[in-house]
Amino acid sequence: MATSNRYGDERVRRSSGQPQRRPQRTEEDMEMRRRTSSNGKRRPSKKAQRKKRRRIILIVEIIVLLLLLLVAYVWLKMGLINHDVDFNEEDVAVNELDEASTEALKGYKNFALFGVDNRKMGVYESGNSDTIIICSVNMDTKEVKLTSVFRDTLLDIGDDRIKKCNAAYSNGGPEAAISMLNRNLDLNIKDYVAVDFKALVDVVDDLGGLEMTITDEEAEIMNLAYIPFIEESIGRKSGSTKTVSGGTQTLDGVQVLAYCRVRYTDGGDFHRASRQREVINLIVEKAKKANPIELNNIINDVFPEISTSMSNTDMLGYAKDLASYQLVQSEGFPYDKRSETLDGWGSCVTPCTLESNVAKLYYNLFGEEDHNASSTVVNISDRIESGTGFHEGDALDYGF
C-alpha cells in the first residue's frame, strides 16, 4: 500500500496546480519560535531568566555589604583620632573684612596645622607650636597651598601683646593660636590639626622611610643634636637610630624628624620651615601610593597621635577627594622680613610691614590684588613697626 507524507502531498499539489498549503507547525515548533528572538538568537527560558536575576541580586547584595563593611571600618578607625570636644569655634577671632576680601575667600577651605613641642607625647592642649602651617585648599580645583608662619615672627598673640607667634598656642591652646592667625593675617580659619613628635616618626616609618638628600652640615647637626634628643623624647632606646651622612638616602622616622628640626644652618628658621614643608609634600605623595597594609598601619599608629577640631563626617568629606589634591605652592611668611635680636623679644622675625605682607599673602593664596587690610591688621602693623623701628624698606633677603 502506498504511503504519503505532508511533503510528498505538497509536491503533488504544486505539480497539479492546486493551492499550496503551509506546513502545519507542531507544539515543538511553536515553543522554539517563542524562545527565538527576532535576530535569530535563542531566548533564555523563564527558569534561566529567574536564575540570572537571582545571580545579579546576589552580586549587588555582596557589593553593598562590602561597602557597608568598608564604611564601618573607616568610621571605627576615625574613632582613634583625638577629637577636641572642648574646642569652641565661637572663641576663635575673625576680623571684619571688606566685601572684596570676603569674596576672595569663597571657594577656599583654610586649616591650621600645628606641630606641638611640649616634651610630652599625646598632650595637645599646651606647648609652643614650633610648626605653624596654613593649609589653603581650593575646593573646586583641589589645589593645595602651604604657608609656614615662621615661629619667631612678631605678631599679636592676644590681649594686645606683641610676641613671637609660637607662644599663642602655649598661652591659650588651639583657639588662641587660630585666633592669632586670623587676627594678624585677615583669615577665616575655623579648624585645626595638631600633632606631636611621635606622629611624624610613626607615619614615616609606616611608609618605609623617605628618600631625601641632605648636606654634610645637616647630617652632622642631626647626629649630634637632634637624633639623641628625639630618641629620648619618644621613648626609643638611645643609639637605636643609625647616624646619617651627607647625600641621597632613605631616612627613617627619627632621622626625618631630626632633619625637620635643624635650624642652625644657612637660613636658620626660614630654612627649617622649608624643610618641614618639603617633608609634608614627600609624605603626601608617598601615602598616595601606599598599599592597604601600609595605610592600615598608619591608621593604627598615627590616628591616636592626632588632635583635631573636625568631626568624623568632616574628615571623611575631605578624605574622599584625597587622590585629587595637588600641592601647587609651598612658601614661608612673612615674605619681606628682618631677623634680628631685639630688646624684650630676643631673636625674632619682624614683618616689614605686616600690612604689606598680608596683601602679598592674599594675592598668593587667593589671587586678590591690592588687598585692603582690615583695621585690625593695620593697627597691629603700626604697633610692630613702631616697636621694632623696622619699616618696609628695611627688609633683607634671606633666600627663603
C-alpha angles and dihedrals in degrees: 000000000000117000129205138194134199093263092051091047089050091055090051092052092049091051093046095048093244117148111276119243123211114240112263112248119229125222088259090057091050093049091050089051091051091053094048120085125217091264092058098257119130115252117231116250121254089254091054091047091052090049091051092050091051090051092051092048090050092051091049091049091051092050092049091048092051091049091050091050090049092050090047091050094050092045091050092050091048085063088069090069118093102243108199101233091175093058110115115198090196089066091060113099121227123183123234104255132195122249095263094053092045089052091048091057094054114108093026131101114204122198133182117227116198129190103199121210108195100129088238117100115225096017111118103160096081145018133083116298098230090176117051116173130170110213111199117189124192099217093203102047096025089228113155126207123190122203120184115208105212107244095229095051114131108240139144104274093183139294089049092293117148106207141133105302096231089070092069093079092049091049099049112357125239095330091058093044093050090045089052091056094046094045096050100034104035091242132147102219115161104162136055143185120208129189136173133218097282096055092063092045093051097046092051092047092048090052091053095253133292127271107232141162116228133179126241089249093053091047092053093050092045092052097045104036115017112030095059091045093050092048089055094045096053096038098253120150111265111258094016091118118076119239117248135224134202117282139054116321144135110270124202125222098275091047093049092050089049088052090052092053098050109116107148097087134084108311094026113204091356090063091043091057089049090053091052093053090047091055093048090053092049092049093050094048093048092045089057088061097041120124122237093263092053091047091050091051090051091050093050096043105034107032092070087054095058127089120193144164091222124100125230089257092053093048094047089051091057095037094059089070095044094119091052097055115104126188105226103163138030123176146140133252135254098040096191108043149144123220113205143138107254133185111264094012106052117203105002146150119243120201109226089231123346092208095053092044091053089053089055090047091055091050094047096046105031106015094242113149121210096011111205103223119223120253088252093059092044090053094049091045092054092049093050091047092049094045098047100031090226118132134185093277093052096072118121128209111241096171095251 
